Amino acid sequence: MTTPAARVKAKLMDADAVRRAVVRIAHEIVERNKGVSNLALVGIRTRGAVLAKRLAREIEAIERQAVPVGALDITLYRDDLSRTTHQPVVQATDFTFDIAELRLILVDDVLFTGRSIRAALDALIDLGRPTLIQLAVLIDRGHRELPIRADYVGKNLPTGLAERVDVRLEETDGADEVVMIEEPSHG
């Protein structure tokens, strides 16, 4: 017996919408932080790291000043690590700067339960003590299990628990888009 495959239910954002959201978030970050002094971006691998680089490019275009960008792997900080049946793939955490005393913008693609963000916060605190941490996400789909909220949101998308939101980016997936995937029922 084969299980039915997940299917794309809707295209929620096209490439232009993704680009506009990134540009808007970059402007909001600059405005809220009154510039880029002592500011750095840290993206959660994989797509959060890609989005952090894009945000850094936009911020540099606005402020004419480069902002440090790092990539964070949260694999070993996840609270569901013991429940996975496969061997996790640990990627590099890549920082060329000390996060102590910096204002960090943590970047991820989708905010859902909040558990990935909690893991990222644990990982960051192990690396140093930033002045503050703000959260930027492309998509906030609700269904929080932890008291975590984003400071910057590209798009709020109410979803059902049987749905999945996939962010696809040119650098990792060959195209920029956000789609809703309907998971097959297991009944």
C-alpha positions in Angstrom: 0.0 0.0 0.0 1.5 3.3 -1.0 0.8 6.5 0.9 -0.5 9.5 -1.0 2.0 12.3 -1.8 1.7 15.8 -0.4 0.5 18.3 -3.0 0.8 22.0 -3.5 -2.5 23.5 -2.4 -1.7 27.2 -3.2 1.1 29.5 -4.2 1.2 32.1 -1.5 4.0 34.4 -2.7 5.8 34.7 -6.0 9.4 36.0 -6.5 8.3 39.6 -6.6 6.3 39.2 -3.3 9.3 37.6 -1.6 11.6 40.4 -2.9 9.2 43.1 -1.6 8.9 41.4 1.8 12.7 41.3 2.2 13.1 44.9 1.1 10.4 46.0 3.6 11.9 44.0 6.5 15.3 45.6 5.7 13.8 49.1 6.0 12.0 48.2 9.2 15.2 46.8 10.7 17.1 50.0 9.9 14.3 52.2 11.2 13.7 50.3 14.5 17.4 50.1 15.2 18.1 53.7 14.2 20.7 52.6 11.7 23.1 49.7 11.7 25.6 50.6 14.5 26.5 47.4 16.4 24.0 45.4 14.3 24.6 41.9 12.9 22.3 39.3 11.2 22.3 35.6 12.0 20.4 33.3 9.8 19.2 29.8 10.9 20.5 27.2 8.4 19.4 26.7 5.6 16.9 29.2 4.3 17.2 31.6 7.2 20.9 32.0 6.4 20.0 32.8 2.7 17.4 35.3 3.8 19.9 36.9 6.2 22.4 37.5 3.4 19.6 39.0 1.3 18.6 41.3 4.1 22.2 42.3 4.6 22.5 43.3 1.0 19.3 45.4 1.2 20.4 47.0 4.4 23.8 47.9 2.9 22.0 49.5 -0.1 19.9 51.6 2.3 22.6 52.6 4.8 25.7 52.3 2.5 27.4 50.3 5.3 28.0 46.6 5.4 26.4 44.5 8.2 28.0 41.3 9.4 26.1 38.1 8.6 26.5 34.7 10.2 24.9 31.3 9.8 23.7 29.2 12.7 23.1 25.5 12.8 20.6 24.5 15.5 20.5 20.8 14.9 22.1 19.8 18.2 19.9 22.2 20.1 16.6 20.9 18.9 14.3 19.4 21.6 13.1 16.7 19.2 16.5 15.3 18.4 15.9 12.2 20.4 12.7 11.5 18.5 14.2 11.6 15.0 14.6 8.2 13.3 17.4 9.4 11.0 20.9 10.6 11.8 20.8 14.4 11.9 23.1 16.3 9.5 25.0 18.9 11.4 26.1 21.9 9.3 28.6 24.5 10.2 27.8 27.5 12.4 29.7 30.3 10.6 30.6 33.5 12.3 33.4 35.9 11.5 32.5 38.2 14.4 32.0 38.1 18.1 28.3 38.4 19.0 28.9 39.8 22.5 27.5 43.3 22.8 25.9 43.3 19.4 22.3 43.9 18.4 21.4 40.6 16.6 18.7 40.0 14.1 17.9 36.3 14.1 16.5 35.3 10.7 14.4 32.3 9.7 12.1 31.4 6.9 9.0 30.2 8.7 7.9 30.8 12.3 5.5 28.0 13.4 5.6 26.4 16.9 8.6 28.5 18.1 10.7 25.5 18.9 13.4 26.2 16.3 13.7 29.8 17.5 14.1 28.6 21.1 16.8 26.2 19.9 18.5 29.1 18.0 18.4 31.3 21.1 20.0 28.6 23.2 22.8 28.2 20.5 23.3 32.0 20.4 23.6 32.4 24.1 26.2 29.6 24.1 28.3 31.7 21.7 28.1 35.0 23.6 25.9 37.6 25.2 24.4 40.0 22.7 22.9 43.3 23.8 19.6 42.2 22.3 18.1 39.7 19.9 15.3 40.5 17.5 13.5 38.0 15.2 12.8 38.4 11.5 10.9 35.8 9.6 9.6 35.7 6.0 6.4 33.8 7.1 4.5 33.6 10.4 2.0 30.8 10.2 0.8 30.8 13.8 0.3 27.7 16.0 2.8 28.8 18.6 3.7 26.3 21.3 6.1 28.7 23.0 5.8 32.4 23.9 7.8 33.6 20.9 6.9 36.3 18.5 8.6 37.9 15.5 9.7 41.5 15.5 9.7 41.6 11.7 7.3 39.5 9.5 7.2 39.3 5.7 3.7 37.8 5.7 1.3 36.4 8.2 -0.4 33.2 6.9 -3.1 31.5 8.9 -2.7 27.8 8.3 -4.2 24.5 9.4 -2.1 22.0 11.2 -2.5 19.5 8.3 -0.9 22.1 6.0 2.8 22.9 5.6 4.3 26.1 4.3 7.4 25.7 2.1 9.7 28.7 1.4 11.6 28.0 -1.8 14.6 30.3 -2.6 16.7 30.6 -5.7 19.9 29.8 -3.9 18.6 26.5 -2.5 15.6 25.5 -4.6 16.0 27.2 -8.0 13.2 29.7 -7.6 11.7 32.2 -5.2 8.2 31.3 -4.0 6.2 30.4 -0.9 3.7 27.5 -1.3 1.2 25.8 0.9 1.5 22.0 0.9 -1.4 19.9 1.9 -0.2 16.8 3.7 -2.1 13.6 3.0 -4.4 12.3 5.7 -3.3 9.2 7.5 -6.7 8.0 8.4 
